[in-house]
Amino acid sequence: MSNIIHQTGGSRTLAMQEPEKPQLYRELFPYTSICRTSFDEVLLSPRPAEQMCITDTTFRDGQQARPPYTVKQVAKMFDFLHRLGGKTGLITASEFFLYSAKDRKCIDVCRARGYRFPRVTAWIRATKDDLKLARDMEFDETGMLTSVSDYHIFLKLGKTRQQAMDMYVGMAEQALEWGIIPRCHFEDVTRADIYGFCLPLAQRLMDLSRQSGMPVKIRLCDTMGYGVPYPGAALPRSVQRIVRCFTDEAGVPGQWLEWHGHNDFHKVLVNGVTAWLYGCGAVNGTLFGFGERTGNTPLEALLVEYISLTGDDAAADTTILSEVAEFFEKELHYRIPNNYPFVGRDFNATSAGVHADGLAKNEEIYNIFDTNHLLGRPVPIIITDKTGRAGVAYWINANLSLRSDQLVSKKHPAVGQIYDAIMSVYEEETGRTTSFSHEEMEALVQRFMPELFASEYDHMKQLAGELSANIIIRLARSKDLLDFSKHACGRLDEFVREYPFIQYCYLTDDQGKLRCSAITDPVYRETYEALPIGYDFSEREWFKMPMKTGDLHIMDVYQSHFTSKLIITVSCAVTDEKDNIVGVIGVDIQLEQLLKRARALQQEVAAADDSDND
């Protein structure tokens, strides 16, 4: 069979057009109305890129959508990216800001991992000073802001098209001279004049590439989510046409082309996949779609779509997604919607009784794929009148994530009470045909088994312990404590001034003898005189446990004998340069005052974590 000859592009020079007024496409973007989609009936056949891949912007665009990540959190998520698809090279790169000291720490920590993929790349504005930053940090590739619509060129930058083009080409030229691959981010491409500006600029960039012998990459940025995947749609909104114009008209190799979308019109995933199918080598995304405004293409969705398109099951380890979801909920305190695909609590559960019956007979009837095998999570148990006591017990154990010593069996009396309450609903003349929702089941379990639920008081104690632990550990590392003299006492006084919710701070030697102490409120000074220097604390729990383990110890909440306030005592071993325990530092913390400063302390702890990675 003969091969069909395909012209790969770049055969004719495209001239830039310089309008007197900006081309704003008012017929498509009226602003006071919803944008319009036009069709010119130019139909294209799919022609996927020879090698499709994924790039990540979780730490750049994704960082603009939420409170800043700590260095430790960035390192953990970078590990996830490597395990998800970096090992196979499917996730090829991850981009970072490089402006602040914290940005640079994140880069250093991720580079130190030594992963081949994802590669660590940079993002800069189109200025020489920014490019110098990338050069000084020894980046071999950086993204550069390259705004291409007249909305940006005329209305934001205040330039003509020629001035903008000269600036962008000059920046790319300088990057190549310094041995850096420029990745030009064609910002707002779906509102740009494709033939009048974008393609002539792309051709000049390809000329630079040929002259230098280095790649010049282009990222097609659907900044406002205006792109559409429809066959026959017209420029500048057609994803198919944009991609094919760059490959066929401007001669940009598909492997140097990348799509970056936003979800303003709920098309972020389909647009990204359409870009793949029509010749774009990479699609840019973020974990769970975090990104400014409506977000970017969800990286986990791209992984699944890639496997679906290629049949390459080994390209990604989808079982890692459950770990990533747990990290987002527990470490980043982000609540994933219950119905969020692949990782939401109820994404593969159904509330329809007839569906539940089908699942009971064969889960493949209503489960999208073997979620236990591919995601490490079974189909959630569906509670109906057919479930039985064993199903109720299973629901409790699975949904409340009970420890092995807490697991309940179908013989548990409370399980029987919950089952009876469920059956009574179906036996009423209500005609109920749906299953019990998660919220209904949780309410029933809390009613009959309240001991399985942490109270607000329990959460309060846990938070207090976590917050106080971090500041006490830092205090215990102070070398001033090792001499047990005026330096140590001065450090304790300084510490309680910094954290006035500490009512009493004390340092003992390794025999439990009090060597230094500090009192926050002078009102209680006379009361604490009952604990003079040399007082023996050797039998106290807060002293014995750190001496025994060398670790931090947090006691339960109790009422202070000295102030009658609710307090929590936290203690930590003090060690010398050889890690020998030389004493114990302890603090009595007023619980109410600590919790009032909880948010500020959480931010302080995060900043301290970043500093520890310096």
Disulfide bonds with the S-S distance in Angstrom:
none
